[in-house]
Amino acid sequence: MTLNRRAALAAPLLLASGRRAVRAQAAAFPNRPVRVIVPYTPGGVSDITARLMAEPLAAAWGQAVPVENRAGADGVIGTEAVAKSPPDGHVLSLVSVGHAVNPAFYRLPFDTMRDFSFVTQTTSTPLVLCAARGFAASTPAELVEHAKRNPGVTFAGTSGVVRLAPVLFAQRAGLDLSYVPYRGSTQAHPDLMAGRVDIMFDTVPAALPHIQSGALKALATTGAKRAPQLPDVPTVAESLMPDFEASTWGMVIAPAGLPAPLLAKLNADCVAALRRPEVVERHTNLGAEVVTSSPEAIRAFCAAELTKWGEAARRAGIEPQ
């Protein structure tokens, strides 16, 4: 028997053996604690989501699910650690929209799509376009008219989608807005309320207290539908730009190369944890909506977000550093 014929006869056996090994790996998962790396500081939505999921996942898996905050470089440090971990399901991460936005700002030590398995989306939180109570415009259309008549309208920006949402809005409206950088929302809000900076696209939870107090007014929200916390405030899409959407969101990722049966198990268990009534209620109180998806859907969604924000940044002359 020739060597080639022997190899041809052996190939199906090797393939079957490999499939059995993959199924066995998925069936054996987990055989030790499953770490969830949150690449941000404690207290944010991603961190809270991870901790809310940890308890039901630990109960389902019979293993501890410790949450590890590994912050730095807008999430890059912790995400890199996930990319370098073995694809056996024992290291997961809960990342935000920054995963799709960071390539517009940084030269990353990993590939945003190729180096990860995508498990499920977790949350979606719209932004709110807001300004001081005395600002000349009260709707997106009035803002566009005002900015065209009065060049030099400024927007407060921090990082990520909060920086790029007004850029995308300006591009689609044909405006030239001026960017005023801030380290965070809490630093930007005093200047926004005092009118020293004109507008800001901020997260609903961050801006809501000032809107409720009357210090800020909401011109529009940026989700696909109205925000439950601001039901009387229209979206940008319904009031001016039908295809405009800009939200912060979260998702569970794992290292690339996760076996398909294990990915399916992780998806099913994470989705079940997210859909628990107490988890949904806690997120609602935070101003976030629980949104779950298949691995294929969240991969496609992340790719679309990567393209959208990357194109907006390039058109604005923003280059990765």
C-alpha positions as CSV (number, residue, x, y, z in Angstrom):
1,M,0.0,0.0,0.0
2,T,1.4,3.3,-1.0
3,L,2.1,6.1,1.5
4,N,-0.5,8.3,-0.2
5,R,-3.2,5.6,0.0
6,R,-2.4,5.0,3.7
7,A,-2.8,8.7,4.4
8,A,-6.1,8.8,2.5
9,L,-7.5,6.0,4.5
10,A,-6.3,7.5,7.7
11,A,-7.6,11.0,7.1
12,P,-11.3,10.2,7.9
13,L,-10.2,8.4,11.1
14,L,-8.1,11.4,12.2
15,L,-11.0,13.8,11.4
16,A,-13.4,11.7,13.4
17,S,-11.0,11.6,16.2
18,G,-10.6,15.4,16.1
19,R,-14.3,15.9,16.2
20,R,-14.6,13.6,19.2
21,A,-11.9,15.5,21.0
22,V,-13.7,18.8,20.3
23,R,-17.0,17.4,21.6
24,A,-15.2,16.0,24.7
25,Q,-13.6,19.4,25.4
26,A,-16.9,21.1,25.2
27,A,-18.5,18.5,27.4
28,A,-15.7,18.7,30.0
29,F,-16.0,22.5,30.2
30,P,-15.4,24.0,32.7
31,N,-12.9,22.0,34.7
32,R,-11.5,25.0,36.7
33,P,-12.6,28.6,37.5
34,V,-13.6,30.7,34.5
35,R,-12.0,34.2,34.6
36,V,-14.0,37.1,33.2
37,I,-11.6,40.0,32.4
38,V,-13.2,43.4,32.3
39,P,-10.7,45.7,30.7
40,Y,-12.1,48.8,32.5
41,T,-12.2,50.2,36.0
42,P,-14.9,48.9,38.4
43,G,-18.3,50.5,38.5
44,G,-19.1,50.9,34.8
45,V,-21.8,49.1,32.9
46,S,-19.4,46.4,31.6
47,D,-18.1,45.7,35.1
48,I,-21.6,45.6,36.6
49,T,-22.9,43.3,33.8
50,A,-20.0,40.9,34.3
51,R,-20.6,40.7,38.0
52,L,-24.4,40.2,37.5
53,M,-23.6,37.3,35.1
54,A,-21.0,35.7,37.3
55,E,-23.3,34.3,40.0
56,P,-25.8,32.5,37.7
57,L,-22.9,31.3,35.5
58,A,-21.0,29.9,38.5
59,A,-24.2,28.1,39.6
60,A,-24.7,26.6,36.1
61,W,-21.1,25.6,35.7
62,G,-20.2,24.4,39.2
63,Q,-17.1,26.5,39.1
64,A,-16.1,29.9,40.4
65,V,-16.4,32.8,38.0
66,P,-14.1,35.6,39.3
67,V,-14.3,39.0,37.6
68,E,-10.9,40.6,37.1
69,N,-10.6,44.4,36.3
70,R,-7.6,44.9,34.1
71,A,-7.9,48.5,33.0
72,G,-5.6,50.7,30.9
73,A,-5.4,52.3,27.4
74,D,-9.1,52.5,26.9
75,G,-9.5,48.7,27.3
76,V,-6.6,47.6,25.2
77,I,-4.5,46.1,28.0
78,G,-7.1,43.7,29.3
79,T,-8.4,42.8,25.8
80,E,-4.8,41.9,24.7
81,A,-4.6,39.5,27.6
82,V,-7.8,37.7,26.4
83,A,-6.4,37.5,22.8
84,K,-3.3,35.7,24.2
85,S,-5.2,33.2,26.3
86,P,-5.9,29.6,25.3
87,P,-9.2,29.0,23.4
88,D,-10.6,26.7,26.0
89,G,-13.4,28.8,27.4
90,H,-11.8,29.5,30.7
91,V,-11.0,33.1,29.9
92,L,-13.7,35.4,28.8
93,S,-14.1,39.2,28.6
94,L,-16.9,41.7,28.7
95,V,-16.0,44.6,26.4
96,S,-17.8,47.7,25.3
97,V,-18.3,49.6,22.0
98,G,-14.7,50.6,22.5
99,H,-13.7,47.3,21.1
100,A,-15.0,48.5,17.7
101,V,-14.0,52.1,18.1
102,N,-10.4,51.8,19.4
103,P,-8.9,50.9,16.1
104,A,-9.8,54.4,14.9
105,F,-7.6,55.9,17.7
106,Y,-4.9,53.3,18.4
107,R,-2.5,51.0,16.7
108,L,-3.5,47.8,18.5
109,P,-1.4,44.8,19.5
110,F,-4.2,42.5,18.2
111,D,-6.8,42.3,15.4
112,T,-10.2,43.4,16.6
113,M,-12.1,40.7,14.6
114,R,-9.5,37.9,13.8
115,D,-8.1,37.4,17.3
116,F,-11.4,36.8,19.1
117,S,-14.5,34.5,19.3
118,F,-17.7,36.4,19.7
119,V,-20.1,34.9,22.2
120,T,-23.1,37.3,22.6
121,Q,-24.1,40.9,22.9
122,T,-25.0,41.9,26.4
123,T,-26.4,45.5,26.5
124,S,-27.2,48.6,24.5
125,T,-27.3,52.1,25.9
126,P,-28.2,55.1,23.7
127,L,-26.5,58.5,23.8
128,V,-28.4,61.7,24.3
129,L,-27.7,64.9,22.4
130,C,-27.8,67.6,25.1
131,A,-27.1,71.3,25.7
132,A,-27.5,74.0,28.3
133,R,-31.1,75.1,28.9
134,G,-30.4,78.4,27.2
135,F,-28.8,77.0,24.0
136,A,-30.4,78.4,20.9
137,A,-31.5,75.0,19.5
138,S,-34.0,72.5,21.0
139,T,-34.1,69.9,18.2
140,P,-31.6,68.3,15.9
141,A,-33.0,70.3,12.9
142,E,-32.7,73.6,14.8
143,L,-29.1,72.6,15.8
144,V,-28.2,72.1,12.1
145,E,-29.8,75.4,11.2
146,H,-28.1,77.3,14.1
147,A,-24.7,75.7,13.3
148,K,-24.9,76.7,9.7
149,R,-25.7,80.3,10.5
150,N,-23.2,80.4,13.4
151,P,-19.9,78.6,12.5
152,G,-17.8,77.5,15.5
153,V,-20.4,75.5,17.4
154,T,-18.4,73.3,19.9
155,F,-19.0,69.8,21.2
156,A,-17.6,68.2,24.3
157,G,-16.0,64.9,23.7
158,T,-14.3,62.4,25.9
159,S,-13.3,59.2,24.1
160,G,-14.7,56.4,22.0
161,V,-18.2,56.8,20.7
162,V,-18.9,59.9,22.8
163,R,-16.1,61.5,20.7
164,L,-17.2,60.1,17.4
165,A,-21.0,60.4,17.6
166,P,-20.9,64.2,17.0
167,V,-18.4,63.7,14.3
168,L,-20.7,61.4,12.5
169,F,-23.6,63.7,13.0
170,A,-21.7,66.7,11.7
171,Q,-20.6,64.7,8.6
172,R,-24.1,63.6,7.7
173,A,-25.5,67.1,8.3
174,G,-22.7,68.9,6.5
175,L,-21.6,70.8,9.6
176,D,-18.2,71.9,10.8
177,L,-18.2,71.5,14.6
178,S,-15.3,72.2,16.9
179,Y,-14.1,69.5,19.3
180,V,-13.3,70.3,22.9
181,P,-11.6,67.4,24.7
182,Y,-12.4,66.3,28.2
183,R,-11.2,63.4,30.3
184,G,-14.7,62.4,31.3
185,S,-18.3,63.4,31.4
186,T,-18.1,64.8,35.0
187,Q,-15.4,67.2,33.8
188,A,-17.4,68.2,30.7
189,H,-20.8,68.8,32.4
190,P,-20.0,72.0,34.3
191,D,-18.8,73.7,31.1
192,L,-21.8,72.3,29.2
193,M,-24.3,73.6,31.8
194,A,-22.6,77.0,31.8
195,G,-22.7,77.2,28.0
196,R,-18.9,77.4,27.7
197,V,-19.2,74.4,25.3
198,D,-22.3,74.1,23.2
199,I,-23.4,70.5,22.9
200,M,-22.5,66.9,23.9
201,F,-23.5,63.4,22.9
202,D,-23.3,61.7,26.3
203,T,-24.6,58.4,27.7
204,V,-28.1,58.6,29.0
205,P,-27.2,57.5,32.5
206,A,-24.5,60.1,32.8
207,A,-26.5,63.1,31.5
208,L,-30.0,62.1,32.9
209,P,-29.6,63.7,36.4
210,H,-28.8,67.0,34.8
211,I,-31.6,66.7,32.4
212,Q,-34.1,65.9,35.2
213,S,-32.8,68.8,37.2
214,G,-33.3,71.2,34.3
215,A,-29.6,72.1,34.0
216,L,-29.4,70.5,30.6
217,K,-32.0,69.9,27.9
218,A,-32.2,66.9,25.7
219,L,-32.5,67.6,22.0
220,A,-32.6,63.9,20.9
221,T,-31.4,60.4,21.8
222,T,-29.4,58.3,19.4
223,G,-30.8,54.7,19.7
224,A,-32.9,52.8,17.2
225,K,-35.9,53.6,19.5
226,R,-36.7,56.1,22.2
227,A,-34.9,55.8,25.5
228,P,-37.3,54.5,28.3
229,Q,-35.8,57.1,30.7
230,L,-36.7,59.9,28.2
231,P,-39.9,58.8,26.5
232,D,-40.8,62.3,25.3
233,V,-37.5,62.9,23.6
234,P,-37.4,61.8,19.9
235,T,-34.5,60.0,18.4
236,V,-32.2,61.6,15.9
237,A,-33.4,59.0,13.4
238,E,-37.1,59.9,13.7
239,S,-36.5,63.6,13.8
240,L,-33.8,64.3,11.2
241,M,-31.6,61.4,10.0
242,P,-33.4,58.1,9.4
243,D,-30.3,55.9,9.5
244,F,-28.5,57.6,12.4
245,E,-27.7,55.4,15.4
246,A,-24.9,55.7,18.0
247,S,-25.0,53.6,21.1
248,T,-22.7,52.2,23.7
249,W,-23.0,48.5,24.0
250,G,-21.4,45.4,25.5
251,M,-20.5,41.9,24.4
252,V,-18.8,38.8,25.7
253,I,-15.7,37.7,23.8
254,A,-13.2,34.9,24.1
255,P,-9.9,34.0,22.4
256,A,-10.1,33.1,18.7
257,G,-10.3,29.4,17.8
258,L,-13.0,28.4,20.4
259,P,-14.5,25.1,19.2
260,A,-18.0,25.5,17.8
261,P,-19.7,23.2,20.5
262,L,-18.0,25.2,23.3
263,L,-18.9,28.5,21.7
264,A,-22.5,27.3,21.4
265,K,-22.5,26.3,25.1
266,L,-21.0,29.6,26.2
267,N,-23.6,31.5,24.2
268,A,-26.6,29.6,25.6
269,D,-25.3,29.9,29.2
270,C,-24.5,33.6,28.9
271,V,-27.8,34.4,27.3
272,A,-29.7,32.5,30.1
273,A,-27.7,34.5,32.7
274,L,-28.5,37.8,31.0
275,R,-32.2,37.1,30.6
276,R,-32.8,36.5,34.3
277,P,-35.4,39.0,35.5
278,E,-33.2,40.5,38.3
279,V,-30.4,41.0,35.7
280,V,-32.7,42.7,33.3
281,E,-34.2,44.9,36.0
282,R,-30.8,46.0,37.3
283,H,-29.7,47.0,33.8
284,T,-33.0,48.9,33.3
285,N,-32.3,50.9,36.4
286,L,-28.8,51.7,35.1
287,G,-30.3,53.0,31.8
288,A,-29.1,50.0,29.8
289,E,-31.2,47.5,27.9
290,V,-30.2,43.8,27.9
291,V,-29.7,42.6,24.3
292,T,-28.6,39.1,23.5
293,S,-27.6,37.6,20.2
294,S,-26.1,34.6,18.4
295,P,-22.3,34.4,17.9
296,E,-22.8,35.0,14.2
297,A,-25.1,38.1,14.8
298,I,-22.7,39.8,17.3
299,R,-19.7,39.2,15.0
300,A,-21.5,40.8,12.1
301,F,-22.7,43.7,14.3
302,C,-19.2,44.4,15.6
303,A,-17.8,44.3,12.1
304,A,-20.4,46.9,11.0
305,E,-19.6,49.1,13.9
306,L,-15.9,48.8,13.2
307,T,-16.5,50.0,9.6
308,K,-18.9,52.8,10.6
309,W,-16.7,54.4,13.2
310,G,-13.5,53.8,11.3
311,E,-14.9,55.6,8.3
312,A,-16.1,58.5,10.4
313,A,-12.7,58.9,12.1
314,R,-10.8,58.7,8.8
315,R,-13.1,61.4,7.2
316,A,-12.4,63.6,10.2
317,G,-8.7,63.2,9.8
318,I,-8.2,61.1,13.0
319,E,-5.3,58.7,12.7
320,P,-4.4,55.8,15.0
321,Q,-1.6,56.6,17.3
